[in-house]
Every structure is written in C-alpha cells, then in structure tokens.
Amino acid sequence: MTDENQLSSEEIKKLRNLIDTEEIKKLRLKYSYHMDARELDELMDVFADGAVCGYGPYGDWEGKETIYNNYKETFKDTLDKPFVSMHVNTNHLVEITGPDTAKGRVYLLDVITKNMDGSDIEEGKSNFLWFALYDEEYIKINGEWKVKRMDLHFFWPERHISDDFSTKFLL
C-alpha cells in the first residue's frame, strides 16, 4: 500500500467518530423499538447500571431497577398490546465528547395507533400524544454504548422543560 492510500490519523479519528455515532443512533432506535414492543427486559439493556431518566413532571428514575419498575407501571395496561404507541425519533445529533463518552439530542414524535384500551382512535382525533426532545449522555462500557442519562423535555400538548434546558448543543 502506498502512502497516498493510507489513512491519516485524523481520518482514522473521523472514521471512529462516525462508527461511534452510528452505534449510538442504533442504541437510540433500540430504545424506542423495545419500548413500543413492550419488551422491557430488552429495553433495560440500553441503559448503564446507574442510569438516570429525567422525565419532567414524571420525576427522575434512578437505576435500572427503578427504570424497569416505572416503565412496567406506566405500561401496565398495554404490556400485552405492542405498538399501541410509537416513539418516532428524528433529527438525532450526536457529539462524541471523549473516547468513552458522548452526548445526544433527539426529537420525539410520540404517536398512538390505538387507544390505551385497544379500541380504535376516533376519526378526526389526533394520533399525536407528545412532541418532545431528549437530551442524552452516553457511556461506552466494555466496548458497548449505553445510556447514562436521559432527560425528556415536553413541548406539546403540555410544556415541561427543565430549568437548565438550552437551545445550544455541542456541535
């Protein structure tokens, strides 16, 4: 291989960042998929052991056991009804902040496909449940990215935004 065909150290760093970014985006998609499928055991695999989920008016959920139990309670009426809600993620920004750390920001469009009792949604009624934004911190543990912290800022139909929310992002 000639020198002109070899990647520079800067190019290798950019490739590593691209790979890490894609792994984090896949982690985020797994989170939404397992939540919507009501696969709570698989859902817990996206979180680091000491993870924190800050859900505005729903409080801070600290640790995987608390996160699991709170999701189980939240979905108690729909655990046997996968995909009655669908958490659509878009506009995912990821900033690699260190070799094993990153931050992300993700838009959430939360829609329902059925009423929580399984009945059809009334004609003309909106399927949108929430418009929101996730701010996340990720950590790489044993070569795998995990969610360390997840904060959800609600914008519609109710507005619940943390005091430290900023429109500025690291990029």
C-alpha positions as CSV (number, residue, x, y, z in Angstrom):
1,M,0.0,0.0,0.0
2,T,1.4,3.4,-0.9
3,D,1.5,6.3,1.5
4,E,-1.3,8.1,-0.5
5,N,-3.6,5.2,0.0
6,Q,-3.1,5.1,3.8
7,L,-5.5,6.9,6.1
8,S,-4.1,9.7,8.2
9,S,-4.5,9.7,11.9
10,E,-7.1,12.5,11.6
11,E,-9.1,10.4,9.0
12,I,-8.9,7.4,11.4
13,K,-10.3,9.6,14.2
14,K,-13.1,10.8,12.0
15,L,-14.0,7.2,11.0
16,R,-14.0,6.1,14.7
17,N,-16.4,9.0,15.4
18,L,-18.7,8.0,12.6
19,I,-18.7,4.4,13.8
20,D,-19.4,5.5,17.4
21,T,-22.1,7.9,16.2
22,E,-23.9,5.2,14.2
23,E,-23.7,2.8,17.2
24,I,-25.3,5.5,19.4
25,K,-28.0,6.1,16.9
26,K,-28.7,2.4,16.8
27,L,-28.9,2.3,20.6
28,R,-31.5,5.1,20.5
29,L,-33.5,3.2,17.9
30,K,-33.3,0.0,20.0
31,Y,-34.7,2.0,23.0
32,S,-37.7,3.2,21.1
33,Y,-38.3,-0.2,19.4
34,H,-38.2,-2.2,22.6
35,M,-40.4,0.4,24.4
36,D,-43.0,0.2,21.7
37,A,-42.8,-3.6,21.5
38,R,-43.2,-3.6,25.3
39,E,-40.0,-5.7,25.6
40,L,-39.0,-4.3,28.9
41,D,-36.1,-6.8,29.6
42,E,-34.5,-5.9,26.2
43,L,-35.2,-2.2,26.9
44,M,-33.1,-2.3,30.0
45,D,-30.1,-3.4,28.0
46,V,-29.7,0.1,26.5
47,F,-29.1,1.6,30.0
48,A,-25.9,1.7,32.0
49,D,-26.4,0.3,35.6
50,G,-26.5,3.7,37.3
51,A,-28.6,5.4,34.5
52,V,-30.9,8.3,35.3
53,C,-34.1,9.1,33.3
54,G,-35.3,12.7,34.0
55,Y,-38.9,12.8,32.8
56,G,-40.0,16.2,33.8
57,P,-43.4,16.0,35.7
58,Y,-42.9,12.2,36.0
59,G,-39.8,12.6,38.1
60,D,-36.3,11.2,37.9
61,W,-35.9,7.5,37.6
62,E,-32.6,6.4,39.1
63,G,-31.0,3.0,38.4
64,K,-32.1,0.2,36.1
65,E,-34.4,-1.5,38.6
66,T,-36.4,1.8,39.2
67,I,-36.5,2.5,35.4
68,Y,-37.8,-1.0,34.8
69,N,-40.4,-0.8,37.5
70,N,-41.6,2.6,36.4
71,Y,-42.0,1.5,32.8
72,K,-43.8,-1.6,33.9
73,E,-46.2,0.6,35.9
74,T,-46.6,3.1,33.1
75,F,-47.4,0.4,30.5
76,K,-49.4,-1.9,32.9
77,D,-52.5,-1.6,30.7
78,T,-50.6,-2.1,27.4
79,L,-47.9,-4.7,28.2
80,D,-49.8,-7.2,26.1
81,K,-50.5,-4.6,23.3
82,P,-47.3,-3.9,21.5
83,F,-47.1,-0.9,19.2
84,V,-50.2,0.9,20.6
85,S,-47.7,3.8,20.8
86,M,-44.8,4.5,18.6
87,H,-41.9,6.7,19.6
88,V,-40.6,8.2,16.4
89,N,-37.1,9.6,16.7
90,T,-35.7,12.1,14.3
91,N,-33.0,14.8,13.9
92,H,-30.6,12.9,16.1
93,L,-27.5,14.9,16.9
94,V,-24.5,13.1,18.4
95,E,-21.3,14.7,19.7
96,I,-18.5,12.4,20.8
97,T,-17.0,14.1,23.8
98,G,-14.3,11.6,24.7
99,P,-13.1,8.1,23.9
100,D,-16.0,6.6,26.1
101,T,-18.4,9.5,26.4
102,A,-20.9,11.3,24.1
103,K,-24.0,13.5,24.2
104,G,-27.0,13.4,22.0
105,R,-30.2,15.3,21.3
106,V,-33.2,13.6,19.6
107,Y,-36.6,14.8,18.6
108,L,-39.5,12.7,19.7
109,L,-42.9,12.4,17.9
110,D,-44.9,10.1,20.2
111,V,-48.0,8.8,18.4
112,I,-50.7,6.3,19.4
113,T,-52.0,3.7,17.0
114,K,-54.9,2.6,19.3
115,N,-56.4,3.9,22.4
116,M,-54.9,2.5,25.6
117,D,-57.8,0.1,26.0
118,G,-57.1,-1.2,22.5
119,S,-60.0,0.4,20.8
120,D,-59.7,2.4,17.6
121,I,-58.9,6.1,17.7
122,E,-61.9,8.3,16.9
123,E,-62.0,9.7,13.3
124,G,-60.7,13.2,13.3
125,K,-58.9,12.9,16.6
126,S,-55.1,13.5,16.7
127,N,-52.9,10.5,17.0
128,F,-50.1,12.7,18.5
129,L,-49.5,12.1,22.1
130,W,-46.4,14.2,22.7
131,F,-43.8,16.4,20.8
132,A,-40.7,16.3,22.9
133,L,-36.9,16.4,22.8
134,Y,-34.4,14.0,24.5
135,D,-31.1,15.2,25.8
136,E,-28.9,12.2,26.5
137,E,-25.5,11.3,27.8
138,Y,-23.9,8.1,26.7
139,I,-21.0,6.0,28.1
140,K,-19.1,3.2,26.5
141,I,-18.8,0.2,28.7
142,N,-16.7,-2.8,27.6
143,G,-16.9,-1.6,24.0
144,E,-20.7,-1.0,24.0
145,W,-22.5,2.3,24.2
146,K,-25.1,2.7,26.9
147,V,-27.4,5.5,28.0
148,K,-26.0,7.1,31.1
149,R,-28.6,9.9,31.4
150,M,-31.8,10.7,29.5
151,D,-33.8,13.9,30.0
152,L,-37.1,14.4,28.3
153,H,-38.3,17.9,27.6
154,F,-42.0,18.1,26.6
155,F,-43.2,20.8,24.2
156,W,-46.7,19.7,23.2
157,P,-49.5,19.4,24.2
158,E,-48.1,20.4,27.6
159,R,-44.9,22.2,28.1
160,H,-42.5,20.8,30.7
161,I,-38.9,22.0,30.2
162,S,-36.2,21.8,32.8
163,D,-34.6,25.0,34.1
164,D,-31.3,24.1,32.6
165,F,-32.6,23.4,29.1
166,S,-30.7,25.3,26.4
167,T,-31.2,25.5,22.6
168,K,-27.4,25.3,22.3
169,F,-25.8,22.0,21.5
170,L,-22.2,21.0,21.5
171,L,-21.8,20.7,17.7
